[in-house]
Amino acid sequence: MLKVEDFRIFDLVNFFKKNRDVSRKYFESLKDNILRMDGKINAFSEVVKFNPQYIGRGLPVPYSLKDIIDTAGIRTSYGSRMFSNHIPQRDADIVKKMNSRGLLLQGKTSTHEFAMGIVTPQCRNPWNTDRITGGSSGGSAAAVAACFSPFSIGTDTAGSIRIPSALCGVTGLKPTFGLFSLKGIFPEAPSLDTAGPITRFASDLPLILEWMGAINRYNDPLRKPVKAAIIEDLFLLSEKPVKEKIMAFLSRMEQEGVIQFEFITIPELERAAIAEDLIDGAENYSIHKRLFQENSEMYTELSRLQLKSSSEIKAHEYIEANNFRKIWTRRISALFRRYDILITPTSPDIAPYYSDIRDKPPDFFLSLLKFTNPFNLSSSPGISLPCGFLENMPLGLQILGKRMSDFYLCRVASQFQKFSDFHLFAPDDFGKAYQEIVEELFQ
């Protein structure tokens, strides 16, 4: 493992303001690195050329974008054979915002077909290519972990930013539902979908949120220690070595005065996971119904099974799940009258091997989602940040906040990272290649 010290976006912005000519060299060096090394992990589905119109204006920082987000004139396949040659005519709204800032799109990152899974099967984990990245924003997380992109934009309906961020050892934010326009993003479940950034430093997240169009209204000083509740139900479901690593990390944060924590249990957490899965499934089937009926052979076998199962969801089940959603949202909101943040593992274990998940039933994947999807149901923002390593693979910690506390949550996560360095590490080959770029351009 190598430490990657020079990847903070805030520093890149300041450097490029004074050295505009270097921004193109940096973009081209990263592109060359992607073309040379991405064959090992398939983080990218499309790599684009440098766009000279952005030089001399704006903030020419490179970034990548999940391949379900429309980009005018650039192939956007939604991870599907059906759209393998699809070239949108318009940019998604968040892309327009970032274009207006002069940011430089590097390309599109690999995603599970229509973002319908948590594996991203064509993508490999940079830490160990025999293991999964997680998904469905697996390509985005892998691109950041491999030092290909300073940041990447993913989407999250049930955990699709946080799970791959945890498994790839980077920092990912699922924003509050509704914080951004999702126009131009292929929907999975419109009442649950969000888009958000994946990067290394939590301190860079506010900057990226503003570039995406959010307004930072949080100016209050951060209370220390932050009052935190660890959700014991999910903590106990984690593997023993994971629990030990997480407790060591949290104890360190408590010793440093960052947090003061206690354990709590939340009734009906399991029911919340099931309700979110029902809503997700029903809305996803409604999106795909016509396409699926007319082109079922173009879907992968796993997607066909998933859509067939979702087609059997009854109207009363969907209504009951949404009724419970209101109860659950009030219950989670009430917790934030007693605590500043909630804490859980992001995932119960390190990234599994591809060989270990080949024949797993759908229930296996739901067992992973129950760490994240209950908080899509409550529209809570959540950040996954690296909190240690096990078998040379990264672990993720999830920090949750109340609705619209996204910028506050970024401040809290930044405090965690002031007293830890897990977010600075990169897999050896990828970290070494990036350090060579840094030494050539910035030293």
Helices and strands as residue ranges (DSSP letters): E 2-3, H 9-18, H 20-37, G 38-40, E 44-47, G 52-54, E 62-66, G 81-83, H 93-100, E 104-109, G 113-115, H 138-145, E 152-156, H 162-168, E 171-174, E 194-199, G 202-204, H 205-212, E 226-231, H 232-236, H 240-255, E 259-264, H 269-295, G 296-298, H 301-311, H 315-335, E 341-345, H 354-357, H 362-369, H 373-377, E 382-390, E 393-400, H 406-418, G 422-424, E 425-426, H 428-441
